[in-house]
Structure formats: structure tokens, C-alpha cells
Amino acid sequence: MTHPTNGGSGEGVDEPSAQGSWFAKPEHGRTLGVSEAGWPAVPPARPGATPPRGPGGGPVLTDAVATGGVAAEATARFPEVLPRAEATSPLPKAESPLPEAAPAPKKPGRDRYLDLLRSVALVRVVAYHLFGWVWLSVVFPSMGVMFALAGSLMARSLSRPALSVVRGRLRRLLPPMWLFSALVLPLLFIGGWNPGKDPDTGGGAWGWLGIINYVIPIGAPAYPWEIANPPGFLETTWAEQGIGPLWYLRAYMWFVIASPLLLKAFRKLPWATLCAPLALTAVIGTGLVEIPGRTGEAVTDFAVYGSCWVLGFAHQEGVLQKVPRYAAVSGAALLMGFGLWWASGHLSEEGWDLNEIPLAQATWSLGFVVILLQYAPSWQQLPGRLARWDRLVTLANNRAVTIYLWHNLLIMATFPLIDLLYQLPFMDDKLSSALDSTYMLWSFVLIWPLIALAIVATGWVEDLAAKRRPRLWPDGRRTGGSGSRRK
């Protein structure tokens, strides 16, 4: 942005003359009746006319002379008045009041507001899986937020060749998953799981073929509902709790693969592309059409969060910002109201858990994210008191896949650690009762050091996947806090 030196608009800026006094620039090129120096102004001489003379026979100076072109004006019109030396050595002209050069555009970087939202979403996911508070799905629909942010970054990356972008995204996703699978698959086999004999996998060769989903998440990985755990400190449902959340990686992978086509469709038919997943959710999520098995789950997830992903396109392309705020917020509120109304009539055994009500989840999440992005500031740095969280926000964004992959297993690992407190010699009935009442709170406190250990132990795989130098604790300290370059 140009900033005039006198604080004005940049037009009609006063400049000093060679004599040290100040002369105003003529407005819109009009000749003033009297010059700033007090000389009367006269119209230009007609060809062949006698030059006008002032008192004493001297020339009458026009205000054009008074505004800086003294020697040039006098020499051009009255060469006999000034000596040749003066004519050839004119006084310096006042510089033209041109606007200052605009500053060079800043290099595009990460939007710290979006990074903050992703960090909050990750914390909410951990809290939801630990406490099981179903109302968290209403207060902050984390999955819808995360898919919308991922869609925005994907649209930004697709300014480059689509094939290289998709390949790069998958390369960043798969190695962390391979490390996770390298741990859980042996535990499943040692615990006695046989995919060839599991009816949930289809059994036989088809059941063993499903193992591919632990390598490339084409579908959700199969696992038994209950299984023994060789370490001895996990619950028998550890596979359900630890492997179940991998559906997110499956959905993310399919969104990445479909993004080049989705973005082209959005640029041609934005509203139709945005609303199509909602329509698909209405068909599948209401039971009008049923797709059995894990294929149905995959299609449902794609439909439920598809509009949030496309909304990320709208944010990145600037389409959302073109919608008047009152219209966007009003439409979002109506959509969210419909979601709550639909949920009230289709409550599951979990009550108001929108994760179990596809159409309610889709509409509530979309409306919620519209409002978040409609009021989105563009922060290159976290402002005010939020700045104290800058390093943790950077760390969470650099290790988002690691945190999501491991947090559920680590939640279960907190329980046997807390149980050790009951064996302390000073633990009486009163202290044991107090520990019982705060058990989950202590688990929430303990989960974060365990996540930190997972980041140090396994997070470096994300750097290798992104072709970066491995880092144990990438909180941006060496790059100035918000200098994360992860896209």
C-alpha cells in the first residue's frame, strides 16, 4: 500500500521550491488567478502578440513560472530578459509528487488461523476419544474442520501439476501409516487373529487380501472386535479403539485422489459441486439406498465430509469471500438448524453424537465451517495472547498425522500407568476414592507426555516422507516460530 509523505491521498502533495518557500500544485491543471508568490497570472501569449509587460517594463510572470519552472518559462518566452548563463543553468525543478513505490509483495506463507483451527481440532479429537463426551461433536465438529482445511491446502497446491501434487500428498501420508501398521499387525497376529477365518473380512483369500488396507488405505483396515493383547496392559477391545480411527486416512486419501477432478468441477459449477455430497448423504444416510459392508462406510464418509472438503476449495479460490457475509451466515445457520432438527429425530444409542447421524453431521459440520471461514482473519503470526501457543501450534501442524495415528493407543496406555498409583503404600480408601473420581482427568493429563514421546520416537517419519531433514521436535524454534513450511 502506498503511503504519501504528508499523510494524505498522495495527490496535490506540497513540495519545497528552490527559494525555500512552499507552492501548491495547481488543482487539476487549472491556471490560478494569482500565483502563490503574489504575481498576477495572465493567459498564454497569442502568436505574434506583444509580450505583456509589468511595472517598469519587466515581464509579467504566469503562475506556471511561480510553480517551479522559472528559468525554463522565462527563457522560452522572453529570452532577452535573462542572460544566457542563467538560461542554460535553470533552477532545480520541484520533484513531481508521485506516490511512493509499493512494497514488494510478501511471499505466501501458512495461514496461522487455519493452523490454529487444526490444532484445536486435534485436541478435541483426543478429548472426545478419551472422555466420550458426545456433545463435543456439536460444540466443535473436528472432522469437518480438518477436511475443510485439508481441502483448502489441496486447492492451493493444485496450482502445480496435479499428478505431482497427488503423489506428494500420498507420499506424506503413507510412510507414517506403514510404521503404525508395522506395530499393530504383529500384535494382531500374535493375539490370534486370522484374516482368512474372520467372517468380518469375508474369510479365505479375500480376507488376507484385505491386509493391503494396512499398506494403502483403499478401504478401512479390518480387525477383530476383541482380541488378546500380548503386552498385557491393553484392553481386549484395543484393536477397535486403536485401529478404528484409521477411517480418516482412507477418506483423506480418496479426497486427495479425487481433488483434481473435484476442483475442475468446482470452477465450472461451484454450487452444484458443493451441494452434491449433501445430496448423496441424503440418499445414503437416510436409508433410501443402502450400501452394505465397509464399502458403504467408505462412501458414507466421502459423502458426509465431501462438502466440507469442497468448501475448502471455495475458501482458497476466494469464492466464499464473494458471498455477502449476512447471506453466508444466515444460510449456514439454517443449515445447522436443520442438522440439529434431523438429529433430534434420529438419535442413536449414543444420543446426540453426530458421528452416528450422517445427514446431521454433514449439515451441521458444513454450516459450522462456513462461519469459521467467513470470519477467517489472515494471520501470518498468531496475535496477542495466542502468540504464546505459537510453538505448540507449529508442532501440532507438523505432526498432525503422527498425533492422529497414535493418540488412541496412547490413551489406553495411560490406564495401566494410572493404576500403578493404587499400589502406593500411602493410598488409603479416601485417596483411592479421590483417584477414582478424577481418573479420566489424570488420563487426559498423562496423554500429552505420551504423545510427546510418540512425536520424538516416530514423528521424524513425516519429515522423511516430505523429503525433509528429520527433526525430533519441529516447533519452529529455528525458523522463527511460525516458519513451518509444511503445506
URLIN-V619408 format. One record per residue. N is the residue number from 0. RES is the residue in three letters. SS is DSSP state (~ for helix, > for strand, _ for the rest). OMEGA is omega in degrees with one decimal (999 if undefined). Layout:
N|RES|SS|OMEGA, N|RES|SS|OMEGA
//
This chain:
0|MET|_|-178.1, 1|THR|_|179.4, 2|HIS|_|178.5, 3|PRO|_|-175.5, 4|THR|_|-179.0, 5|ASN|_|178.1, 6|GLY|_|-179.5, 7|GLY|_|-176.3, 8|SER|_|-178.2, 9|GLY|_|179.9, 10|GLU|_|179.0, 11|GLY|_|179.4, 12|VAL|_|-178.9, 13|ASP|_|178.1, 14|GLU|>|178.1, 15|PRO|>|176.2, 16|SER|_|179.3, 17|ALA|_|-178.4, 18|GLN|_|177.8, 19|GLY|_|176.6, 20|SER|_|-176.1, 21|TRP|>|179.2, 22|PHE|>|179.9, 23|ALA|_|175.3, 24|LYS|_|-180.0, 25|PRO|_|-178.6, 26|GLU|~|174.7, 27|HIS|~|174.7, 28|GLY|~|-178.6, 29|ARG|_|177.1, 30|THR|_|-179.6, 31|LEU|_|179.9, 32|GLY|_|179.1, 33|VAL|>|-179.2, 34|SER|_|-179.9, 35|GLU|_|-179.6, 36|ALA|_|178.5, 37|GLY|_|178.8, 38|TRP|_|175.3, 39|PRO|>|179.4, 40|ALA|_|178.9, 41|VAL|_|177.4, 42|PRO|_|179.3, 43|PRO|_|-179.1, 44|ALA|_|176.1, 45|ARG|_|178.8, 46|PRO|_|177.4, 47|GLY|_|-178.2, 48|ALA|_|177.4, 49|THR|_|-179.0, 50|PRO|_|179.5, 51|PRO|_|-179.3, 52|ARG|>|176.6, 53|GLY|_|178.5, 54|PRO|~|-179.5, 55|GLY|~|177.7, 56|GLY|~|-179.9, 57|GLY|_|-179.5, 58|PRO|>|173.5, 59|VAL|_|-177.8, 60|LEU|_|175.7, 61|THR|_|179.7, 62|ASP|~|173.5, 63|ALA|~|176.3, 64|VAL|~|-176.4, 65|ALA|~|-176.7, 66|THR|_|166.3, 67|GLY|_|-176.9, 68|GLY|_|-172.0, 69|VAL|~|-173.9, 70|ALA|~|-177.1, 71|ALA|~|-178.4, 72|GLU|~|-177.3, 73|ALA|~|-178.5, 74|THR|~|-177.8, 75|ALA|~|-173.4, 76|ARG|~|-176.8, 77|PHE|_|-175.9, 78|PRO|_|-178.1, 79|GLU|_|-175.7, 80|VAL|_|-176.6, 81|LEU|_|174.8, 82|PRO|_|-178.9, 83|ARG|~|-179.4, 84|ALA|~|179.0, 85|GLU|~|-177.8, 86|ALA|~|-178.3, 87|THR|~|178.4, 88|SER|_|-176.5, 89|PRO|_|175.0, 90|LEU|_|-179.5, 91|PRO|_|-179.8, 92|LYS|_|174.1, 93|ALA|_|-178.5, 94|GLU|_|179.2, 95|SER|_|-177.1, 96|PRO|_|-179.5, 97|LEU|_|177.1, 98|PRO|_|178.0, 99|GLU|_|179.2, 100|ALA|_|179.3, 101|ALA|_|178.8, 102|PRO|_|179.7, 103|ALA|_|-179.5, 104|PRO|_|179.8, 105|LYS|_|177.8, 106|LYS|_|-179.0, 107|PRO|_|179.4, 108|GLY|_|-179.7, 109|ARG|_|175.0, 110|ASP|_|-174.4, 111|ARG|~|174.5, 112|TYR|~|177.9, 113|LEU|~|176.9, 114|ASP|~|178.8, 115|LEU|~|178.4, 116|LEU|~|-179.9, 117|ARG|~|178.6, 118|SER|~|177.7, 119|VAL|~|179.8, 120|ALA|~|179.4, 121|LEU|~|178.0, 122|VAL|~|179.5, 123|ARG|~|178.0, 124|VAL|~|179.2, 125|VAL|~|-179.5, 126|ALA|~|179.9, 127|TYR|~|-178.6, 128|HIS|~|179.2, 129|LEU|~|-174.6, 130|PHE|~|-177.8, 131|GLY|_|-179.8, 132|TRP|_|-175.3, 133|VAL|_|-178.8, 134|TRP|_|176.5, 135|LEU|~|178.6, 136|SER|~|176.7, 137|VAL|~|-176.8, 138|VAL|~|-179.5, 139|PHE|_|-179.4, 140|PRO|_|-171.0, 141|SER|~|-174.2, 142|MET|~|176.5, 143|GLY|~|178.4, 144|VAL|~|-177.2, 145|MET|~|178.4, 146|PHE|~|178.3, 147|ALA|~|179.3, 148|LEU|~|178.0, 149|ALA|~|177.2, 150|GLY|~|177.9, 151|SER|~|179.0, 152|LEU|~|178.9, 153|MET|~|178.2, 154|ALA|~|177.6, 155|ARG|~|-178.4, 156|SER|~|-176.1, 157|LEU|_|166.9, 158|SER|_|174.1, 159|ARG|_|179.4, 160|PRO|_|-171.4, 161|ALA|~|-176.2, 162|LEU|~|-179.8, 163|SER|~|178.7, 164|VAL|~|179.6, 165|VAL|~|179.8, 166|ARG|~|179.1, 167|GLY|~|178.6, 168|ARG|~|-179.7, 169|LEU|~|179.0, 170|ARG|~|178.9, 171|ARG|~|-176.3, 172|LEU|~|-167.4, 173|LEU|~|-178.1, 174|PRO|~|175.4, 175|PRO|~|178.0, 176|MET|~|178.9, 177|TRP|~|178.8, 178|LEU|~|177.6, 179|PHE|~|179.9, 180|SER|~|179.5, 181|ALA|~|176.7, 182|LEU|~|-170.8, 183|VAL|~|-178.9, 184|LEU|~|175.8, 185|PRO|~|177.9, 186|LEU|~|178.0, 187|LEU|~|-178.0, 188|PHE|~|178.9, 189|ILE|~|178.3, 190|GLY|_|175.5, 191|GLY|_|-179.3, 192|TRP|_|177.0, 193|ASN|_|-178.2, 194|PRO|~|-179.8, 195|GLY|~|-179.7, 196|LYS|~|-178.9, 197|ASP|_|-179.7, 198|PRO|~|179.6, 199|ASP|~|179.4, 200|THR|~|-176.9, 201|GLY|_|177.9, 202|GLY|_|176.9, 203|GLY|~|-178.7, 204|ALA|~|179.8, 205|TRP|~|178.5, 206|GLY|~|178.1, 207|TRP|~|179.0, 208|LEU|~|-180.0, 209|GLY|~|178.1, 210|ILE|~|-179.4, 211|ILE|~|-179.1, 212|ASN|~|173.0, 213|TYR|~|179.3, 214|VAL|_|175.4, 215|ILE|_|-172.6, 216|PRO|_|174.6, 217|ILE|_|174.1, 218|GLY|_|178.6, 219|ALA|_|179.5, 220|PRO|_|178.0, 221|ALA|_|178.8, 222|TYR|_|177.3, 223|PRO|_|-179.7, 224|TRP|_|177.5, 225|GLU|_|-179.2, 226|ILE|_|177.4, 227|ALA|_|179.3, 228|ASN|_|-178.8, 229|PRO|_|179.2, 230|PRO|_|177.3, 231|GLY|_|-178.1, 232|PHE|_|178.5, 233|LEU|_|176.5, 234|GLU|_|179.9, 235|THR|_|177.6, 236|THR|_|-175.4, 237|TRP|~|179.9, 238|ALA|~|178.3, 239|GLU|~|-177.5, 240|GLN|~|-175.8, 241|GLY|~|-175.9, 242|ILE|~|-178.4, 243|GLY|~|-178.8, 244|PRO|~|179.7, 245|LEU|~|175.6, 246|TRP|~|-178.8, 247|TYR|~|179.7, 248|LEU|~|176.6, 249|ARG|~|-179.5, 250|ALA|~|179.8, 251|TYR|~|-178.4, 252|MET|~|-179.3, 253|TRP|~|175.2, 254|PHE|~|178.6, 255|VAL|~|-179.0, 256|ILE|~|-177.4, 257|ALA|~|-171.5, 258|SER|~|178.9, 259|PRO|~|178.3, 260|LEU|~|179.5, 261|LEU|~|-179.4, 262|LEU|~|176.2, 263|LYS|~|178.7, 264|ALA|~|-179.5, 265|PHE|~|-179.1, 266|ARG|~|178.0, 267|LYS|~|-177.2, 268|LEU|_|-173.0, 269|PRO|~|-175.6, 270|TRP|~|179.1, 271|ALA|~|179.8, 272|THR|~|179.6, 273|LEU|~|-174.6, 274|CYS|~|-177.0, 275|ALA|~|177.7, 276|PRO|~|176.7, 277|LEU|~|178.3, 278|ALA|~|177.9, 279|LEU|~|177.2, 280|THR|~|179.1, 281|ALA|~|-179.8, 282|VAL|~|-175.3, 283|ILE|~|-173.9, 284|GLY|~|179.3, 285|THR|_|178.2, 286|GLY|_|177.4, 287|LEU|_|175.7, 288|VAL|_|-179.7, 289|GLU|_|175.3, 290|ILE|_|-172.0, 291|PRO|_|170.3, 292|GLY|~|-177.1, 293|ARG|~|175.2, 294|THR|~|177.4, 295|GLY|~|177.8, 296|GLU|~|-179.2, 297|ALA|~|-180.0, 298|VAL|~|179.5, 299|THR|~|178.9, 300|ASP|~|179.7, 301|PHE|~|-179.0, 302|ALA|~|-175.3, 303|VAL|~|-175.0, 304|TYR|~|-179.2, 305|GLY|~|-179.6, 306|SER|~|176.8, 307|CYS|~|177.9, 308|TRP|~|179.6, 309|VAL|~|176.5, 310|LEU|~|173.1, 311|GLY|~|173.7, 312|PHE|~|-177.0, 313|ALA|~|178.3, 314|HIS|~|-177.5, 315|GLN|~|-178.0, 316|GLU|~|179.9, 317|GLY|_|-178.8, 318|VAL|~|-178.8, 319|LEU|~|-178.2, 320|GLN|~|179.1, 321|LYS|~|178.0, 322|VAL|_|178.5, 323|PRO|_|-173.7, 324|ARG|~|-178.4, 325|TYR|~|179.7, 326|ALA|~|-179.4, 327|ALA|~|-177.6, 328|VAL|~|179.0, 329|SER|~|178.0, 330|GLY|~|179.2, 331|ALA|~|179.4, 332|ALA|~|177.2, 333|LEU|~|179.6, 334|LEU|~|179.1, 335|MET|~|176.7, 336|GLY|~|176.2, 337|PHE|~|-179.9, 338|GLY|~|178.4, 339|LEU|~|178.0, 340|TRP|~|179.6, 341|TRP|~|179.5, 342|ALA|~|-178.2, 343|SER|~|179.4, 344|GLY|_|-177.3, 345|HIS|_|180.0, 346|LEU|_|178.3, 347|SER|>|176.3, 348|GLU|_|179.5, 349|GLU|_|179.6, 350|GLY|>|-174.8, 351|TRP|_|175.8, 352|ASP|_|-176.7, 353|LEU|~|177.9, 354|ASN|~|-179.9, 355|GLU|~|-177.5, 356|ILE|_|-169.0, 357|PRO|~|-175.6, 358|LEU|~|177.1, 359|ALA|~|178.6, 360|GLN|~|-177.3, 361|ALA|~|-175.8, 362|THR|~|179.2, 363|TRP|~|-178.9, 364|SER|~|-178.5, 365|LEU|~|179.6, 366|GLY|~|179.8, 367|PHE|~|-177.2, 368|VAL|~|175.9, 369|VAL|~|-179.1, 370|ILE|~|179.0, 371|LEU|~|-176.9, 372|LEU|~|178.7, 373|GLN|~|178.6, 374|TYR|_|-173.9, 375|ALA|_|169.1, 376|PRO|_|176.3, 377|SER|_|-175.9, 378|TRP|_|168.8, 379|GLN|_|175.6, 380|GLN|_|177.4, 381|LEU|_|-175.2, 382|PRO|_|169.7, 383|GLY|~|-177.2, 384|ARG|~|178.1, 385|LEU|~|-177.2, 386|ALA|~|-178.9, 387|ARG|~|179.1, 388|TRP|~|-172.0, 389|ASP|~|-176.8, 390|ARG|~|179.5, 391|LEU|~|176.6, 392|VAL|~|177.9, 393|THR|~|179.5, 394|LEU|~|-179.2, 395|ALA|~|179.9, 396|ASN|~|177.3, 397|ASN|~|-177.6, 398|ARG|_|-177.3, 399|ALA|~|-178.9, 400|VAL|~|179.0, 401|THR|~|180.0, 402|ILE|~|-177.7, 403|TYR|~|-177.3, 404|LEU|~|-167.8, 405|TRP|~|-168.6, 406|HIS|~|-176.6, 407|ASN|~|175.4, 408|LEU|~|-179.9, 409|LEU|~|174.7, 410|ILE|~|179.0, 411|MET|~|179.3, 412|ALA|~|179.0, 413|THR|~|-173.7, 414|PHE|~|178.4, 415|PRO|~|177.6, 416|LEU|~|177.8, 417|ILE|~|179.9, 418|ASP|~|177.9, 419|LEU|~|179.9, 420|LEU|~|-179.5, 421|TYR|~|-177.4, 422|GLN|~|178.1, 423|LEU|_|-174.3, 424|PRO|_|-177.6, 425|PHE|_|-179.1, 426|MET|_|175.1, 427|ASP|_|-177.1, 428|ASP|~|-178.4, 429|LYS|~|180.0, 430|LEU|~|177.5, 431|SER|~|177.6, 432|SER|~|177.7, 433|ALA|~|178.0, 434|LEU|~|177.4, 435|ASP|~|-175.9, 436|SER|~|-179.2, 437|THR|_|-173.0, 438|TYR|~|-176.5, 439|MET|~|177.3, 440|LEU|~|177.6, 441|TRP|~|176.7, 442|SER|~|178.7, 443|PHE|~|177.5, 444|VAL|~|-175.1, 445|LEU|~|-175.4, 446|ILE|~|-174.8, 447|TRP|~|172.0, 448|PRO|~|178.0, 449|LEU|~|176.1, 450|ILE|~|177.4, 451|ALA|~|176.8, 452|LEU|~|178.1, 453|ALA|~|178.2, 454|ILE|~|-179.4, 455|VAL|~|-174.2, 456|ALA|~|-172.8, 457|THR|~|-173.5, 458|GLY|_|-179.1, 459|TRP|~|177.8, 460|VAL|~|177.1, 461|GLU|~|177.9, 462|ASP|~|177.4, 463|LEU|~|179.4, 464|ALA|~|179.4, 465|ALA|_|-179.8, 466|LYS|_|175.5, 467|ARG|_|173.8, 468|ARG|_|-178.4, 469|PRO|_|178.5, 470|ARG|_|-179.5, 471|LEU|_|-174.1, 472|TRP|_|-173.3, 473|PRO|_|179.2, 474|ASP|_|176.1, 475|GLY|_|-176.0, 476|ARG|~|-177.3, 477|ARG|~|-178.3, 478|THR|~|174.1, 479|GLY|_|174.0, 480|GLY|_|-175.8, 481|SER|_|-175.5, 482|GLY|_|178.2, 483|SER|_|-179.3, 484|ARG|_|-179.9, 485|ARG|_|-175.8, 486|LYS|_|999
//
